[in-house]
Amino acid sequence: MNSLLAFDTATEHLSIAVAVRDRVFTHEAADGAQASATLIPAILALLARAGTTLRELDAIAFGRGPGAFTGLRTACSVAQGLAYGAGKPVLPIDTLLAVAENARGDAQAFDVWVAMDARMEEVYAARYRFEAGAWQVHEPPMLTTPDALNARWQTQAPACVAGSGLTAFGERLAVGDAVLFPDALPRAAGMLALARALASQGGAVDAAHALPLYLRDKVAQTTVEREAIRAAKEAAR
């Protein structure tokens, strides 16, 4: 895939990337909480900067979560609207895997637990391993507590831990001698590689299946979400 759009709004950080052949254009902002109002204009501005359009893209990738409810619904709604309007497939990317990719850097062998602050005294956690040029899921995304996660780590201590949970819970997480990446985020530039890998595995889906990964109970679609879908469809025309 030569032309891709990727974005994530699952955290308080907004991240967007556009790849056009071998060039990558990015937009990063600390306004993930306001993504319902800023995401579409930021996407259109970045596409213009990259010299391309929605209809010239091969696919649209988005961070499907887990993460903040409003952020997930915004990302999902915008991905659906843009994909419907432009007639493009969608690539749903696990947000915790995007955090792992950001922490990995250039490492060719990397075993990492992602621990992301889920608020309400809980943690979104997952374990991934990168080897032979590909990611493997060793523990799929879960909603847990610091104590329950520590109990898992007593059996096998983590080699690396990444994510906002390190800052949120500090010494309450028994990380031992693990290498820590507290600043790792789900950055869209890294999601581009994950999206290409997913596409090569046949993971592209129709816009109707651009669904969020909820680890808490799902609630009804909000007015903001419905407006995000409408605005995204308009932008893609």
VOTORDREN-896702 format. One record per residue (C-alpha): residue number from 1; x, y, z. Coordinates in steps of 0.5 Angstrom, whole numbers. Each point is the difference from the previous one (the first is absolute). Layout:
N
<pt><vopa>NUM</vopa><east>X</east><north>Y</north><up>Z</up></pt>
...
***
This chain:
237
<pt><vopa>1</vopa><east>0</east><north>0</north><up>0</up></pt>
<pt><vopa>2</vopa><east>3</east><north>7</north><up>-2</up></pt>
<pt><vopa>3</vopa><east>-5</east><north>5</north><up>3</up></pt>
<pt><vopa>4</vopa><east>-2</east><north>-1</north><up>7</up></pt>
<pt><vopa>5</vopa><east>-4</east><north>4</north><up>5</up></pt>
<pt><vopa>6</vopa><east>1</east><north>-2</north><up>7</up></pt>
<pt><vopa>7</vopa><east>-3</east><north>3</north><up>7</up></pt>
<pt><vopa>8</vopa><east>-1</east><north>-1</north><up>7</up></pt>
<pt><vopa>9</vopa><east>-4</east><north>4</north><up>5</up></pt>
<pt><vopa>10</vopa><east>0</east><north>-6</north><up>6</up></pt>
<pt><vopa>11</vopa><east>4</east><north>5</north><up>4</up></pt>
<pt><vopa>12</vopa><east>0</east><north>7</north><up>2</up></pt>
<pt><vopa>13</vopa><east>5</east><north>0</north><up>-6</up></pt>
<pt><vopa>14</vopa><east>-2</east><north>1</north><up>-7</up></pt>
<pt><vopa>15</vopa><east>4</east><north>-3</north><up>-5</up></pt>
<pt><vopa>16</vopa><east>-1</east><north>0</north><up>-8</up></pt>
<pt><vopa>17</vopa><east>5</east><north>-2</north><up>-5</up></pt>
<pt><vopa>18</vopa><east>0</east><north>-1</north><up>-8</up></pt>
<pt><vopa>19</vopa><east>4</east><north>-4</north><up>-4</up></pt>
<pt><vopa>20</vopa><east>1</east><north>2</north><up>-7</up></pt>
<pt><vopa>21</vopa><east>5</east><north>-5</north><up>-3</up></pt>
<pt><vopa>22</vopa><east>6</east><north>1</north><up>3</up></pt>
<pt><vopa>23</vopa><east>-2</east><north>6</north><up>4</up></pt>
<pt><vopa>24</vopa><east>-3</east><north>1</north><up>7</up></pt>
<pt><vopa>25</vopa><east>-4</east><north>6</north><up>2</up></pt>
<pt><vopa>26</vopa><east>-2</east><north>0</north><up>7</up></pt>
<pt><vopa>27</vopa><east>-4</east><north>5</north><up>5</up></pt>
<pt><vopa>28</vopa><east>1</east><north>-1</north><up>8</up></pt>
<pt><vopa>29</vopa><east>-4</east><north>4</north><up>5</up></pt>
<pt><vopa>30</vopa><east>-2</east><north>0</north><up>7</up></pt>
<pt><vopa>31</vopa><east>-8</east><north>0</north><up>-1</up></pt>
<pt><vopa>32</vopa><east>-2</east><north>-7</north><up>-1</up></pt>
<pt><vopa>33</vopa><east>-6</east><north>2</north><up>5</up></pt>
<pt><vopa>34</vopa><east>-2</east><north>5</north><up>-5</up></pt>
<pt><vopa>35</vopa><east>1</east><north>-5</north><up>-6</up></pt>
<pt><vopa>36</vopa><east>-8</east><north>0</north><up>-2</up></pt>
<pt><vopa>37</vopa><east>1</east><north>8</north><up>-2</up></pt>
<pt><vopa>38</vopa><east>7</east><north>0</north><up>-3</up></pt>
<pt><vopa>39</vopa><east>1</east><north>-7</north><up>-3</up></pt>
<pt><vopa>40</vopa><east>-3</east><north>1</north><up>-7</up></pt>
<pt><vopa>41</vopa><east>3</east><north>7</north><up>-1</up></pt>
<pt><vopa>42</vopa><east>7</east><north>-3</north><up>2</up></pt>
<pt><vopa>43</vopa><east>-1</east><north>-6</north><up>-5</up></pt>
<pt><vopa>44</vopa><east>-2</east><north>5</north><up>-5</up></pt>
<pt><vopa>45</vopa><east>6</east><north>4</north><up>1</up></pt>
<pt><vopa>46</vopa><east>5</east><north>-5</north><up>0</up></pt>
<pt><vopa>47</vopa><east>-2</east><north>-3</north><up>-6</up></pt>
<pt><vopa>48</vopa><east>0</east><north>7</north><up>-4</up></pt>
<pt><vopa>49</vopa><east>7</east><north>0</north><up>3</up></pt>
<pt><vopa>50</vopa><east>2</east><north>-7</north><up>-3</up></pt>
<pt><vopa>51</vopa><east>-3</east><north>2</north><up>-6</up></pt>
<pt><vopa>52</vopa><east>-5</east><north>-5</north><up>-1</up></pt>
<pt><vopa>53</vopa><east>-7</east><north>-1</north><up>2</up></pt>
<pt><vopa>54</vopa><east>-5</east><north>-5</north><up>3</up></pt>
<pt><vopa>55</vopa><east>-2</east><north>-4</north><up>-7</up></pt>
<pt><vopa>56</vopa><east>8</east><north>-1</north><up>-1</up></pt>
<pt><vopa>57</vopa><east>1</east><north>-4</north><up>6</up></pt>
<pt><vopa>58</vopa><east>0</east><north>-7</north><up>0</up></pt>
<pt><vopa>59</vopa><east>-3</east><north>-1</north><up>7</up></pt>
<pt><vopa>60</vopa><east>-1</east><north>3</north><up>7</up></pt>
<pt><vopa>61</vopa><east>3</east><north>-2</north><up>6</up></pt>
<pt><vopa>62</vopa><east>-3</east><north>2</north><up>7</up></pt>
<pt><vopa>63</vopa><east>2</east><north>-2</north><up>7</up></pt>
<pt><vopa>64</vopa><east>-6</east><north>-4</north><up>2</up></pt>
<pt><vopa>65</vopa><east>2</east><north>0</north><up>8</up></pt>
<pt><vopa>66</vopa><east>-1</east><north>-2</north><up>5</up></pt>
<pt><vopa>67</vopa><east>0</east><north>7</north><up>3</up></pt>
<pt><vopa>68</vopa><east>-4</east><north>6</north><up>2</up></pt>
<pt><vopa>69</vopa><east>-7</east><north>-1</north><up>-2</up></pt>
<pt><vopa>70</vopa><east>-2</east><north>7</north><up>-4</up></pt>
<pt><vopa>71</vopa><east>7</east><north>-1</north><up>-3</up></pt>
<pt><vopa>72</vopa><east>-1</east><north>-7</north><up>-3</up></pt>
<pt><vopa>73</vopa><east>-7</east><north>2</north><up>-2</up></pt>
<pt><vopa>74</vopa><east>3</east><north>6</north><up>-4</up></pt>
<pt><vopa>75</vopa><east>5</east><north>-4</north><up>-3</up></pt>
<pt><vopa>76</vopa><east>-5</east><north>-5</north><up>-2</up></pt>
<pt><vopa>77</vopa><east>-5</east><north>5</north><up>-3</up></pt>
<pt><vopa>78</vopa><east>5</east><north>4</north><up>-4</up></pt>
<pt><vopa>79</vopa><east>3</east><north>-7</north><up>-3</up></pt>
<pt><vopa>80</vopa><east>-7</east><north>-2</north><up>-2</up></pt>
<pt><vopa>81</vopa><east>-2</east><north>7</north><up>-3</up></pt>
<pt><vopa>82</vopa><east>7</east><north>1</north><up>-4</up></pt>
<pt><vopa>83</vopa><east>0</east><north>-8</north><up>-2</up></pt>
<pt><vopa>84</vopa><east>-8</east><north>1</north><up>-2</up></pt>
<pt><vopa>85</vopa><east>1</east><north>6</north><up>-4</up></pt>
<pt><vopa>86</vopa><east>7</east><north>-2</north><up>-4</up></pt>
<pt><vopa>87</vopa><east>-2</east><north>-7</north><up>-1</up></pt>
<pt><vopa>88</vopa><east>6</east><north>-2</north><up>4</up></pt>
<pt><vopa>89</vopa><east>2</east><north>-6</north><up>4</up></pt>
<pt><vopa>90</vopa><east>1</east><north>0</north><up>8</up></pt>
<pt><vopa>91</vopa><east>6</east><north>-2</north><up>4</up></pt>
<pt><vopa>92</vopa><east>-2</east><north>-1</north><up>7</up></pt>
<pt><vopa>93</vopa><east>7</east><north>1</north><up>5</up></pt>
<pt><vopa>94</vopa><east>0</east><north>-2</north><up>7</up></pt>
<pt><vopa>95</vopa><east>2</east><north>6</north><up>4</up></pt>
<pt><vopa>96</vopa><east>4</east><north>-4</north><up>5</up></pt>
<pt><vopa>97</vopa><east>4</east><north>-3</north><up>-6</up></pt>
<pt><vopa>98</vopa><east>1</east><north>7</north><up>-3</up></pt>
<pt><vopa>99</vopa><east>3</east><north>2</north><up>7</up></pt>
<pt><vopa>100</vopa><east>5</east><north>-7</north><up>0</up></pt>
<pt><vopa>101</vopa><east>2</east><north>2</north><up>-7</up></pt>
<pt><vopa>102</vopa><east>2</east><north>7</north><up>2</up></pt>
<pt><vopa>103</vopa><east>4</east><north>-3</north><up>6</up></pt>
<pt><vopa>104</vopa><east>3</east><north>-5</north><up>-5</up></pt>
<pt><vopa>105</vopa><east>4</east><north>6</north><up>-4</up></pt>
<pt><vopa>106</vopa><east>5</east><north>-4</north><up>-4</up></pt>
<pt><vopa>107</vopa><east>1</east><north>-6</north><up>4</up></pt>
<pt><vopa>108</vopa><east>-1</east><north>-7</north><up>-4</up></pt>
<pt><vopa>109</vopa><east>-2</east><north>-4</north><up>6</up></pt>
<pt><vopa>110</vopa><east>-4</east><north>3</north><up>5</up></pt>
<pt><vopa>111</vopa><east>-5</east><north>-3</north><up>6</up></pt>
<pt><vopa>112</vopa><east>-4</east><north>5</north><up>3</up></pt>
<pt><vopa>113</vopa><east>-6</east><north>1</north><up>5</up></pt>
<pt><vopa>114</vopa><east>-4</east><north>6</north><up>-2</up></pt>
<pt><vopa>115</vopa><east>-4</east><north>3</north><up>6</up></pt>
<pt><vopa>116</vopa><east>-4</east><north>6</north><up>-1</up></pt>
<pt><vopa>117</vopa><east>-4</east><north>4</north><up>5</up></pt>
<pt><vopa>118</vopa><east>-7</east><north>-2</north><up>-1</up></pt>
<pt><vopa>119</vopa><east>-2</east><north>5</north><up>6</up></pt>
<pt><vopa>120</vopa><east>-5</east><north>-3</north><up>5</up></pt>
<pt><vopa>121</vopa><east>6</east><north>-3</north><up>4</up></pt>
<pt><vopa>122</vopa><east>1</east><north>-5</north><up>-6</up></pt>
<pt><vopa>123</vopa><east>5</east><north>-1</north><up>-6</up></pt>
<pt><vopa>124</vopa><east>-1</east><north>-2</north><up>-7</up></pt>
<pt><vopa>125</vopa><east>6</east><north>-5</north><up>-1</up></pt>
<pt><vopa>126</vopa><east>2</east><north>-5</north><up>-5</up></pt>
<pt><vopa>127</vopa><east>7</east><north>-4</north><up>-2</up></pt>
<pt><vopa>128</vopa><east>3</east><north>0</north><up>-7</up></pt>
<pt><vopa>129</vopa><east>6</east><north>-3</north><up>-3</up></pt>
<pt><vopa>130</vopa><east>4</east><north>3</north><up>-6</up></pt>
<pt><vopa>131</vopa><east>4</east><north>-5</north><up>-3</up></pt>
<pt><vopa>132</vopa><east>2</east><north>-2</north><up>-8</up></pt>
<pt><vopa>133</vopa><east>-3</east><north>6</north><up>-2</up></pt>
<pt><vopa>134</vopa><east>-7</east><north>-1</north><up>3</up></pt>
<pt><vopa>135</vopa><east>-4</east><north>1</north><up>6</up></pt>
<pt><vopa>136</vopa><east>-3</east><north>-5</north><up>4</up></pt>
<pt><vopa>137</vopa><east>-5</east><north>0</north><up>5</up></pt>
<pt><vopa>138</vopa><east>2</east><north>-3</north><up>7</up></pt>
<pt><vopa>139</vopa><east>-6</east><north>3</north><up>4</up></pt>
<pt><vopa>140</vopa><east>-6</east><north>3</north><up>-3</up></pt>
<pt><vopa>141</vopa><east>-2</east><north>7</north><up>2</up></pt>
<pt><vopa>142</vopa><east>-4</east><north>-1</north><up>7</up></pt>
<pt><vopa>143</vopa><east>-3</east><north>5</north><up>5</up></pt>
<pt><vopa>144</vopa><east>3</east><north>-2</north><up>7</up></pt>
<pt><vopa>145</vopa><east>3</east><north>4</north><up>6</up></pt>
<pt><vopa>146</vopa><east>7</east><north>1</north><up>3</up></pt>
<pt><vopa>147</vopa><east>0</east><north>-6</north><up>5</up></pt>
<pt><vopa>148</vopa><east>-3</east><north>-5</north><up>-5</up></pt>
<pt><vopa>149</vopa><east>5</east><north>2</north><up>-5</up></pt>
<pt><vopa>150</vopa><east>6</east><north>0</north><up>5</up></pt>
<pt><vopa>151</vopa><east>-3</east><north>-7</north><up>2</up></pt>
<pt><vopa>152</vopa><east>1</east><north>-2</north><up>-8</up></pt>
<pt><vopa>153</vopa><east>7</east><north>3</north><up>0</up></pt>
<pt><vopa>154</vopa><east>2</east><north>-4</north><up>7</up></pt>
<pt><vopa>155</vopa><east>0</east><north>-6</north><up>-5</up></pt>
<pt><vopa>156</vopa><east>4</east><north>3</north><up>-5</up></pt>
<pt><vopa>157</vopa><east>4</east><north>6</north><up>1</up></pt>
<pt><vopa>158</vopa><east>-1</east><north>5</north><up>-6</up></pt>
<pt><vopa>159</vopa><east>6</east><north>2</north><up>-4</up></pt>
<pt><vopa>160</vopa><east>-3</east><north>7</north><up>-2</up></pt>
<pt><vopa>161</vopa><east>-6</east><north>4</north><up>2</up></pt>
<pt><vopa>162</vopa><east>-3</east><north>5</north><up>-5</up></pt>
<pt><vopa>163</vopa><east>-6</east><north>5</north><up>1</up></pt>
<pt><vopa>164</vopa><east>-3</east><north>5</north><up>4</up></pt>
<pt><vopa>165</vopa><east>-2</east><north>-5</north><up>6</up></pt>
<pt><vopa>166</vopa><east>8</east><north>1</north><up>2</up></pt>
<pt><vopa>167</vopa><east>-2</east><north>8</north><up>2</up></pt>
<pt><vopa>168</vopa><east>-7</east><north>-1</north><up>2</up></pt>
<pt><vopa>169</vopa><east>2</east><north>-6</north><up>5</up></pt>
<pt><vopa>170</vopa><east>7</east><north>1</north><up>2</up></pt>
<pt><vopa>171</vopa><east>3</east><north>-5</north><up>5</up></pt>
<pt><vopa>172</vopa><east>-7</east><north>-3</north><up>0</up></pt>
<pt><vopa>173</vopa><east>3</east><north>-4</north><up>-6</up></pt>
<pt><vopa>174</vopa><east>5</east><north>-5</north><up>2</up></pt>
<pt><vopa>175</vopa><east>4</east><north>0</north><up>-6</up></pt>
<pt><vopa>176</vopa><east>6</east><north>-2</north><up>3</up></pt>
<pt><vopa>177</vopa><east>6</east><north>1</north><up>-5</up></pt>
<pt><vopa>178</vopa><east>-4</east><north>1</north><up>-6</up></pt>
<pt><vopa>179</vopa><east>3</east><north>5</north><up>-5</up></pt>
<pt><vopa>180</vopa><east>-6</east><north>5</north><up>0</up></pt>
<pt><vopa>181</vopa><east>-3</east><north>5</north><up>-5</up></pt>
<pt><vopa>182</vopa><east>-5</east><north>4</north><up>4</up></pt>
<pt><vopa>183</vopa><east>0</east><north>5</north><up>-6</up></pt>
<pt><vopa>184</vopa><east>-2</east><north>-5</north><up>-5</up></pt>
<pt><vopa>185</vopa><east>-6</east><north>2</north><up>-4</up></pt>
<pt><vopa>186</vopa><east>-5</east><north>-3</north><up>-6</up></pt>
<pt><vopa>187</vopa><east>3</east><north>5</north><up>-5</up></pt>
<pt><vopa>188</vopa><east>-3</east><north>-1</north><up>-7</up></pt>
<pt><vopa>189</vopa><east>7</east><north>0</north><up>-4</up></pt>
<pt><vopa>190</vopa><east>1</east><north>-7</north><up>4</up></pt>
<pt><vopa>191</vopa><east>-7</east><north>-2</north><up>-2</up></pt>
<pt><vopa>192</vopa><east>2</east><north>1</north><up>-7</up></pt>
<pt><vopa>193</vopa><east>5</east><north>-6</north><up>0</up></pt>
<pt><vopa>194</vopa><east>-6</east><north>-4</north><up>4</up></pt>
<pt><vopa>195</vopa><east>-5</east><north>2</north><up>-5</up></pt>
<pt><vopa>196</vopa><east>4</east><north>-3</north><up>-6</up></pt>
<pt><vopa>197</vopa><east>2</east><north>-6</north><up>4</up></pt>
<pt><vopa>198</vopa><east>-8</east><north>-1</north><up>2</up></pt>
<pt><vopa>199</vopa><east>-2</east><north>1</north><up>-8</up></pt>
<pt><vopa>200</vopa><east>5</east><north>-5</north><up>-2</up></pt>
<pt><vopa>201</vopa><east>-3</east><north>-5</north><up>5</up></pt>
<pt><vopa>202</vopa><east>-7</east><north>1</north><up>-3</up></pt>
<pt><vopa>203</vopa><east>-2</east><north>5</north><up>6</up></pt>
<pt><vopa>204</vopa><east>-3</east><north>5</north><up>-4</up></pt>
<pt><vopa>205</vopa><east>-8</east><north>1</north><up>1</up></pt>
<pt><vopa>206</vopa><east>-6</east><north>4</north><up>-3</up></pt>
<pt><vopa>207</vopa><east>-2</east><north>6</north><up>4</up></pt>
<pt><vopa>208</vopa><east>-5</east><north>-3</north><up>3</up></pt>
<pt><vopa>209</vopa><east>5</east><north>-4</north><up>4</up></pt>
<pt><vopa>210</vopa><east>4</east><north>5</north><up>2</up></pt>
<pt><vopa>211</vopa><east>-2</east><north>-1</north><up>8</up></pt>
<pt><vopa>212</vopa><east>3</east><north>2</north><up>6</up></pt>
<pt><vopa>213</vopa><east>3</east><north>-5</north><up>5</up></pt>
<pt><vopa>214</vopa><east>-4</east><north>1</north><up>6</up></pt>
<pt><vopa>215</vopa><east>3</east><north>-3</north><up>7</up></pt>
<pt><vopa>216</vopa><east>-5</east><north>3</north><up>4</up></pt>
<pt><vopa>217</vopa><east>-8</east><north>0</north><up>-1</up></pt>
<pt><vopa>218</vopa><east>-2</east><north>3</north><up>-7</up></pt>
<pt><vopa>219</vopa><east>-5</east><north>6</north><up>1</up></pt>
<pt><vopa>220</vopa><east>-5</east><north>3</north><up>-6</up></pt>
<pt><vopa>221</vopa><east>3</east><north>4</north><up>-5</up></pt>
<pt><vopa>222</vopa><east>0</east><north>8</north><up>2</up></pt>
<pt><vopa>223</vopa><east>-2</east><north>6</north><up>-4</up></pt>
<pt><vopa>224</vopa><east>8</east><north>2</north><up>-1</up></pt>
<pt><vopa>225</vopa><east>1</east><north>-7</north><up>-3</up></pt>
<pt><vopa>226</vopa><east>-6</east><north>1</north><up>-5</up></pt>
<pt><vopa>227</vopa><east>3</east><north>7</north><up>-2</up></pt>
<pt><vopa>228</vopa><east>7</east><north>-3</north><up>-1</up></pt>
<pt><vopa>229</vopa><east>-3</east><north>-5</north><up>-5</up></pt>
<pt><vopa>230</vopa><east>-4</east><north>5</north><up>-3</up></pt>
<pt><vopa>231</vopa><east>6</east><north>5</north><up>-1</up></pt>
<pt><vopa>232</vopa><east>5</east><north>-6</north><up>-2</up></pt>
<pt><vopa>233</vopa><east>-5</east><north>-2</north><up>-6</up></pt>
<pt><vopa>234</vopa><east>0</east><north>8</north><up>-2</up></pt>
<pt><vopa>235</vopa><east>7</east><north>0</north><up>0</up></pt>
<pt><vopa>236</vopa><east>1</east><north>-6</north><up>-4</up></pt>
<pt><vopa>237</vopa><east>-5</east><north>2</north><up>-6</up></pt>
***
